[in-house]
Amino acid sequence: MKYYILLGAIAAVVTYIAVPIVRRLAWRIGAMTPVRKRDVHTAPTPRLGGLAMLAGVAVAMGIASAIPFLEPVFGGGERGPWAVLAAGALVCLLGAADDLWDLDWLTKLSGQILAAVVLAWQGIQLITFPIAGITVSSSRFSLMVTVLVVVVAINAVNFVDGLDGLAAGLIAIGAAAFFAYTYLLSVDTGASTYASLAAVVLAVTVGVCLGFLPYNWHPSSIFMGDSGSMLLGLLFAAATIAVTGQIDPAGAQRQAFPAFLPILLPVLVLALPLLDVGLAVVRRVRRGESPFHADRMHLHHRLLRLGHSHRRAVLIMYLWTAVVAVSGAALAVFTSRRVLVGFAVGVLVATALTLGPLRGRRHRPADDAGPRPSDPAPEPAAELVPSVRRRSVLDADRS
């Protein structure tokens, strides 16, 4: 465990140091997020934060390769870690190009598919599914499923990156929960070594998110841009795929249900982004619009309309992610009954906090609808400014 904590700390420190350098670069080359009609931020802000994250990933992976404990991951001609780094660099640079030149959605999708193929080509692909012993019998089908998982994960993270600190925080929480599950399940199954590619990638992912958050917390001084959101999505997808090939969850001694978690837990972690994607597509199609048409009806926009401040909206989405992800990871340790009780309590608390502003409005006297002389001044618009809606494949209008 201490080696994973060390890798996460290295990734965080390198990312934290690299952000000011990248921010100055963004100012110099004009990689700025403009203020568009559908956005609620009021001033152009530098982006390209993903380049700082990539530096953190690269340095942490380089150091990891020299740690004897991780010899099973990096030694013996293993190409998986370097495939993750290469594919991550590919989507990060693709995102940086999009941050600079506003690429069309087809170009971005093609680049994402290429990155997924790089992973699969180096052996990181979904070959076995730990559900009732199902095995993918076709290499072509395995490649297609791998590409699909990677592309969906990339765009789910990209899609939710709409408030300062939101995407980095959600992925940090989810990756930490997934890491805990992966590590504990290795212990529970009596694995010969606790070193795994999935654990390395997840520890590094948590680290780069924590290193970036101080700059991205509202009010943000830099956005991660597509370079960051696409990188985080690919790292999470790579860990999801790697864990199915490195741990045999069917051998878990605690209970049978954890056998489903390598497939289910990543979905739970990305539940909010995936829900947002699904609702957006349905909403736009029902209105007769293209699924790629942007709007201001995302989950984070709705929280702001409920009356939450920017930071409170982000914290509420953190809470929902933690409730779902931690409950899923807890199945590796606790019985299903205990987990369900904890999950129910978490849902009640999260719901109460989410709907809190509605309750306040309902109980407020009608003659007190306006601000009183003693009330504090309304929060200025700049305080409710989320970072720009990132342009995912499902949100690629060019207005």
C-alpha atoms as one frame of an Amber mdcrd trajectory, in Angstrom:
protein
   0.000   0.000   0.000   2.796   2.443   0.856   4.167   2.282  -2.680   0.807
   3.219  -4.156   0.518   6.128  -1.734   4.009   7.210  -2.784   3.076   7.096
  -6.473  -0.079   9.109  -5.847   1.910  11.702  -3.891   4.520  11.978  -6.660
   1.831  12.434  -9.304   0.122  15.094  -7.171   3.316  17.072  -6.499   4.478
  17.009 -10.126   1.038  18.074 -11.350   0.859  20.851  -8.762   4.268  22.184
  -9.806   3.506  21.898 -13.534   0.176  23.765 -13.475   1.636  27.317 -13.193
   3.997  26.549 -16.083   1.142  25.286 -18.244  -1.026  28.239 -17.246   1.620
  30.713 -18.437   1.950  28.728 -21.664  -1.805  28.871 -22.215  -1.820  32.647
 -21.774   1.090  33.028 -24.185  -0.305  30.889 -27.017  -3.918  31.968 -26.570
  -5.337  28.688 -25.266  -8.169  30.458 -23.504 -11.741  29.409 -22.802 -13.990
  32.075 -24.368 -17.295  33.206 -22.931 -20.062  31.682 -25.040 -23.816  32.048
 -24.922 -24.392  28.673 -23.287 -21.729  29.253 -20.603 -22.112  31.100 -17.337
 -18.514  32.063 -16.722 -17.804  35.734 -17.363 -14.110  35.983 -18.182 -11.788
  34.043 -20.501  -9.742  31.481 -18.549  -6.619  29.555 -19.582  -6.995  25.847
 -20.188  -4.606  23.023 -21.201  -4.501  21.825 -17.574  -4.359  18.280 -18.899
  -0.730  18.832 -19.924   0.207  19.275 -16.257  -1.693  16.080 -15.440   0.159
  14.233 -18.187   3.467  15.348 -16.667   2.356  13.934 -13.322   1.370  10.631
 -14.906   4.636  10.334 -16.858   6.913  11.048 -13.886   4.967   8.754 -11.548
   5.000   5.901 -14.068   8.722   6.358 -14.662   9.461   6.133 -10.944   7.076
   3.194 -10.556   9.064   1.241 -13.129  12.109   1.411 -10.825  10.320   0.126
  -7.694  11.100  -3.563  -7.034   7.631  -4.160  -5.551   6.112  -3.311  -8.936
   8.407  -5.593 -10.921   5.461  -7.870 -11.886   3.790  -4.869 -13.519   6.772
  -3.339 -15.344   9.253  -6.222 -15.654   9.390  -9.242 -17.911   8.717  -7.271
 -21.060   5.328  -6.061 -19.840   4.065  -3.347 -22.184   0.802  -2.495 -20.430
   2.012   0.487 -18.350   3.710   2.092 -21.335   0.653   1.472 -23.488  -1.438
   3.370 -20.926   1.068   6.226 -20.938   1.234   6.312 -24.752  -2.546   6.235
 -25.168  -2.926   8.867 -22.434  -0.404  11.121 -24.155  -2.262  10.647 -27.433
  -5.666  11.732 -26.118  -4.114  14.496 -24.020  -2.372  16.008 -27.045  -5.549
  15.535 -29.071  -7.456  17.421 -26.399  -4.805  20.129 -26.325  -5.196  20.557
 -30.081  -8.939  20.851 -29.565  -8.390  23.423 -26.815  -6.311  25.440 -29.268
  -8.060  24.975 -32.597 -11.553  23.731 -31.777 -11.484  20.412 -33.643 -14.646
  18.907 -35.088 -16.257  16.020 -33.225 -15.369  13.427 -35.888 -11.657  14.204
 -35.575 -11.818  13.856 -31.808 -13.742  10.594 -32.028 -11.193   9.204 -34.478
  -8.367  10.107 -32.114 -10.155   8.490 -29.182 -10.645   5.285 -31.160  -6.969
   5.293 -32.104  -5.975   5.599 -28.430  -8.263   2.688 -27.549  -6.684   0.598
 -30.305  -3.231   1.378 -28.895  -4.336  -0.029 -25.538  -5.865  -3.132 -27.097
  -2.868  -3.672 -29.380  -0.604  -3.831 -26.312  -2.834  -6.358 -24.578  -5.058
  -4.110 -22.466  -8.431  -5.276 -23.670 -11.559  -6.913 -22.340 -11.003 -10.595
 -23.027 -12.739 -12.170 -20.032 -15.733 -10.993 -18.071 -15.945 -12.152 -14.429
 -19.661 -12.834 -14.676 -20.601 -16.512 -14.663 -17.354 -17.311 -16.479 -18.333
 -15.522 -19.688 -15.407 -15.264 -22.107 -15.171 -13.222 -25.274 -14.426 -15.763
 -27.981 -13.715 -13.368 -30.839 -10.637 -11.133 -30.926 -12.540  -8.754 -33.189
 -15.416  -8.521 -30.738 -12.957  -8.042 -27.870 -11.380  -5.136 -29.715 -14.781
  -3.559 -30.408 -15.857  -3.823 -26.766 -12.550  -2.365 -25.578 -12.841   0.590
 -27.943 -16.423   1.168 -26.866 -15.543   1.160 -23.160 -12.642   3.582 -23.662
 -14.583   6.014 -25.854 -17.616   6.041 -23.540 -15.443   6.653 -20.472 -13.526
   9.466 -22.168 -16.681  11.280 -23.198 -18.497  10.666 -19.930 -15.743  12.480
 -18.024 -15.556  15.147 -20.718 -19.299  15.633 -20.530 -19.445  16.209 -16.770
 -16.595  18.725 -16.760 -18.854  21.742 -16.386 -18.112  23.296 -12.989 -14.842
  24.280 -11.375 -13.342  21.229  -9.707 -16.193  18.923 -10.670 -14.545  16.412
 -13.021 -11.257  16.234 -11.086 -13.083  15.694  -7.793 -15.486  13.083  -9.124
 -12.701  11.060 -10.716 -10.527  11.356  -7.591 -13.359   9.989  -5.445 -14.269
   7.256  -7.902 -10.690   6.190  -8.582  -9.959   6.052  -4.835 -12.983   3.807
  -4.267 -12.045   1.590  -7.209  -8.449   1.395  -5.961  -9.627   0.322  -2.499
 -11.789  -2.385  -4.055  -8.969  -3.621  -6.294  -6.438  -3.756  -3.472  -8.773
  -5.332  -0.915  -9.945  -7.936  -3.384  -6.322  -8.858  -4.115  -5.845  -9.423
  -0.392  -9.111 -11.347  -0.084  -8.317 -13.717  -2.950  -4.856 -14.465  -1.583
  -3.053 -13.134  -4.639   0.658 -13.953  -4.804   1.414 -10.240  -5.225  -0.545
  -7.083  -4.529   1.114  -5.315  -7.446  -1.239  -4.726 -10.366  -1.431  -2.382
 -13.306  -4.930  -1.324 -12.345  -3.828  -0.265  -8.851  -0.878   1.697 -10.267
  -3.051   3.560 -12.767  -5.736   4.318 -10.185  -3.232   5.592  -7.605  -1.642
   7.876 -10.192  -5.067   9.076 -11.345  -6.046  10.055  -7.810  -2.729  11.856
  -7.455  -3.014  14.007 -10.585  -6.581  14.950  -9.681  -5.559  16.074  -6.190
  -2.584  17.971  -7.579  -4.795  19.839 -10.039  -7.739  20.594  -7.751  -6.168
  23.502  -5.800  -5.952  25.481  -9.040  -9.288  24.281 -10.377 -11.344  24.879
  -7.231 -13.825  27.731  -7.585 -12.895  30.359  -8.592 -10.698  28.434 -10.997
  -7.464  29.912 -12.310  -7.148  27.248 -15.020  -9.405  24.669 -16.661  -8.280
  21.138 -17.453  -9.752  21.456 -20.942 -10.355  18.508 -23.204  -6.709  17.585
 -22.703  -7.431  16.849 -19.038 -10.909  15.368 -19.181 -10.002  13.004 -22.010
  -6.839  11.915 -20.188  -8.746  11.163 -16.978 -11.389   9.227 -18.898  -8.777
   7.091 -20.629  -6.877   6.378 -17.391 -10.061   5.267 -15.685 -11.048   3.095
 -18.640  -7.581   1.500 -18.747  -7.781   0.623 -15.050 -11.255  -0.823 -15.540
 -10.046  -3.030 -18.368  -6.798  -4.048 -16.643  -8.433  -5.185 -13.417 -10.519
  -7.842 -15.170  -7.368  -9.510 -16.448  -5.277  -9.270 -13.283  -7.688 -10.275
 -10.527  -9.989 -13.259 -10.443 -12.938 -11.863  -8.492 -14.723 -15.215  -8.695
 -12.278 -16.449  -6.084 -13.390 -13.927  -3.498 -14.093 -15.558  -0.161 -16.381
 -12.898   1.290 -19.385 -13.340  -0.963 -20.311 -14.013  -4.555 -21.495 -10.543
  -5.535 -18.029  -8.921  -5.786 -17.466 -11.057  -8.881 -19.667  -8.593 -10.731
 -17.921  -5.490  -9.488 -15.014  -5.129 -11.942 -17.687  -4.429 -14.552 -20.296
  -2.797 -12.296 -18.108  -0.546 -10.143 -16.738   1.640 -12.979 -20.322   2.167
 -14.122 -21.279   3.192 -10.583 -18.348   5.601 -10.387 -19.378   7.217 -13.675
 -23.080   7.052 -12.806 -23.556  10.829 -12.759 -21.706  11.495 -16.037 -23.451
   8.605 -17.773 -26.834   9.729 -16.461 -26.123  13.242 -17.687 -25.180  11.928
 -21.131 -28.330   9.803 -21.375 -30.662  12.572 -20.221 -29.088  15.052 -22.620
 -29.485  12.773 -25.633 -33.123  11.961 -24.788 -33.908  15.599 -24.032 -32.472
  16.916 -27.274 -33.956  14.209 -29.489 -37.421  14.762 -27.970 -37.120  18.451
 -28.824 -36.235  17.555 -32.385 -32.632  18.720 -31.947 -29.372  17.018 -32.715
 -27.883  14.999 -29.823 -24.776  17.153 -30.333 -26.665  20.406 -29.721 -25.444
  22.038 -26.500 -27.801  23.363 -23.832 -27.815  24.476 -20.220 -29.884  21.653
 -18.783 -27.094  19.473 -17.428 -27.202  18.194 -13.869 -24.846  20.874 -12.592
 -26.916  23.593 -14.273 -30.019  22.249 -12.552 -28.301  22.374  -9.164 -27.433
  26.020  -9.739 -31.046  26.758 -10.665 -32.202  25.110  -7.444 -30.338  27.846
  -5.619 -27.069  26.131  -4.750 -23.863  28.116  -4.934 -21.148  26.946  -7.282
 -19.120  25.250  -4.555 -22.144  23.689  -2.909 -23.316  22.235  -6.227 -19.909
  20.656  -6.749 -19.831  19.258  -3.210 -23.306  17.747  -3.652 -22.187  15.954
  -6.802 -19.111  14.768  -4.906 -21.421  13.369  -2.237 -23.583  11.474  -4.715
 -20.503   9.983  -6.358 -19.069   8.965  -2.994 -22.336   7.334  -1.897 -22.524
   5.198  -5.030 -18.810   4.428  -5.493 -17.972   3.726  -1.855 -21.036   1.499
  -1.497 -19.912  -0.542  -4.476 -16.337  -0.871  -3.225 -17.577  -1.790   0.269
 -19.017  -5.017  -1.114 -15.475  -6.373  -1.184 -15.388  -6.160   2.620 -18.914
  -6.016   4.068 -22.047  -8.062   3.544 -24.636  -6.897   1.052 -27.105  -6.123
   3.839 -24.731  -3.746   5.613 -23.811  -2.064   2.367 -27.473  -1.549   1.444
 -28.180   0.034   4.821 -25.247   2.401   4.442 -26.245   3.160   0.863 -29.812
   3.980   1.920 -28.586   6.352   4.626 -26.231   8.027   2.157 -29.004   8.476
  -0.407 -31.293  10.068   2.202 -28.606  12.520   3.287 -27.624  13.376  -0.283
 -31.272  13.873  -1.294 -31.948  16.151   1.672 -28.928  18.298   0.853 -29.779
  18.387  -2.843 -33.361  19.538  -2.285 -32.504  21.849   0.598 -33.098  25.109
  -1.345 -36.589  23.939  -2.364 -37.492  23.384   1.256 -36.294  26.873   2.116
 -38.418  28.403  -0.623 -41.481  26.452   0.466 -41.269  27.700   4.046 -40.375
  31.282   3.213 -43.307  33.726   3.803 -44.805  35.218   0.664 -44.196  38.769
   1.858 -40.553  37.882   2.364 -39.936  36.985  -1.259 -37.509  39.833  -1.786
 -34.290  40.502   0.076 -34.551  42.307   3.395 -32.348  45.278   4.261 -30.458
  43.061   6.676 -29.945  40.295   4.141 -26.484  39.975   2.619 -26.062  41.171
  -0.914 -26.832  38.563  -3.556 -23.881  36.521  -4.670 -22.406  38.188  -7.737
 -22.703  36.411 -11.048 -19.001  35.691 -11.087 -19.421  33.544  -7.993 -21.827
  31.285  -9.831 -19.542  30.886 -12.786 -18.825  27.295 -13.689 -16.008  26.521
 -16.003 -16.819  26.225 -19.649 -18.818  23.238 -20.794 -16.231  21.043 -22.371
 -16.899  19.885 -25.879 -17.396  16.134 -25.865 -18.381  14.059 -28.842 -21.979
  14.389 -27.612 -21.723  18.166 -27.133 -19.850  19.329 -30.203 -21.904  22.239
 -31.521 -19.906  25.027 -32.999 -22.045  28.044 -32.200
